[in-house]
Amino acid sequence: MAVGEWCVGCALHSAVIAGLVPAIPIREAQIMRQFYVYILASRPGGAIYVGVTNDLVRRVYEHKSGLVPGHTKRYGIKQLVHFEVYDSAYQAIQREKNIKHWPRVYKTRLIAEKNDTWRDLYDEIA
């Protein structure tokens, strides 16, 4: 077999991801996914919603556009006021469940720690 030829089904040759040193075979490369826990608010001190997603920009856009029926649409909850990033869906879902069971004062304190004016963070991530 000539150099550069590809043999179908040959265990000795495998595709690699170009540009990585050392090259990592595709079947060994792991796709890094991120998961987000987010808090939306109707206004500073207003109604809030806690959610989890793997695509924060898309999900917040859906809330802002009124594409998500339910609590957020009914109460005009459209401002992204807090979010956290996780490496696994399990971690993100656990965190979301924990936050949802917190008293409101804990949630507002969490928001105020990094966003004391409750400004909309959507423009910073989109």
Secondary structure as UniProt FT lines:
FT   TURN            3..4
FT   TURN            8..9
FT   TURN            11..12
FT   TURN            18..19
FT   HELIX           26..28
FT   STRAND          35..41
FT   TURN            44..45
FT   STRAND          48..53
FT   HELIX           56..64
FT   TURN            65..66
FT   HELIX           71..74
FT   TURN            75..76
FT   STRAND          79..86
FT   HELIX           89..100
FT   HELIX           104..114
FT   TURN            116..117
FT   HELIX           122..125
//
